[in-house]
Amino acid sequence: MNTKINRLSWPDYGKAICMLIIMLFHTELIYLGDTSLFTELVFYHTSVVFFFYISGYLTTVENFSFKKSIESLLKRLLIPYFIFSTIIYIPKQLIHGWDFDILKMIEDIFGGIASWFVAALIVSKLIQSIVLKFTKNFYVIGIIFLLLSICGFILTHYLPPPIYWRVNFAFISMIYLFIGMLYKKYEHIISKKKVSVAICSTILYFALSFLILDSDIWFYIYGLNVGKVAVLPVLVYLFISVIGILMTTSLVKLIPTGIKWLAYIGVNSLTYYYLNTGLLLVLTTIMNKIGLTEIYPWFTLPLYLIVVILLTFASEIILRFAPWMVGYSKKKLINNQKKE
């Protein structure tokens, strides 16, 4: 498998586990029309925001290169976004039974509407690059990112969705990029007690999540209508999501290195994300066509495993025959294979 080497294992493990949880969430939602308690607890507060956090963690602040950052943004995020969004757009329209409109397609793809998560990640990384180009001061960066997050909540309330390039979600996510940068800065202190942090953060995370599960402050931040909630619920959500990030980081750091299949999913997590819902829609449509219309809750896990396996094959085919689709060159992949 074509995984990168000479890199930390735990960020890839974390991305892999979070992406697997996101895929389970999508499987339950599309197949069953509902989600389980487990996916609600671990998905809403942690899985998506972890990717913004880890993006901040992997940012080199002191030796930051604006040029390299933009080049990476174009190759690894923007170009794949346009490629995959275009490929899966028409099949999704047909499966949903929606009328195909070429102008709507152009607006959705070029307006950053086709994939809210990737669009928000692109914009947040662009903002981060611009800020780091002018300042490396952590206090200044923290203030700017916090103010942008507040602006994100305001935009979510006052502007009708969808907002082009999901700027509101990108602004909200700036706080998680900064938390990633902050964690890296003080990682040497936190890591000294990694087992204790893992145990305490896990207990606290699930205790708080269960506590607010049926309360008025249970909500998903990216679907937040700011005008209908108080400041306290927002702060509660942010607190739990940060605890969830700390929990995930601490737990994946306890996983032994060298688990290639897990690292593979982490390295190629965005490929899984792009193709996940499309493949699920195709499979469920085929099941309906051949008469398997009755929902069997027990089949959720087998269907989920089938999707993971098929997406792994699809990812490997892309890496072997069209690595440019995900921002790689064949030469770079060959060199990585030789070093493994």
Helices and strands as residue ranges (DSSP letters): H 9-27, I 28-32, H 37-42, I 43-47, H 48-57, H 66-73, I 74-78, H 79-96, H 102-110, H 116-134, H 138-158, G 164-166, H 167-185, H 187-190, G 191-193, H 194-212, G 221-223, G 226-228, H 231-252, H 260-267, H 269-289, G 297-299, H 300-321, G 323-326, H 330-339
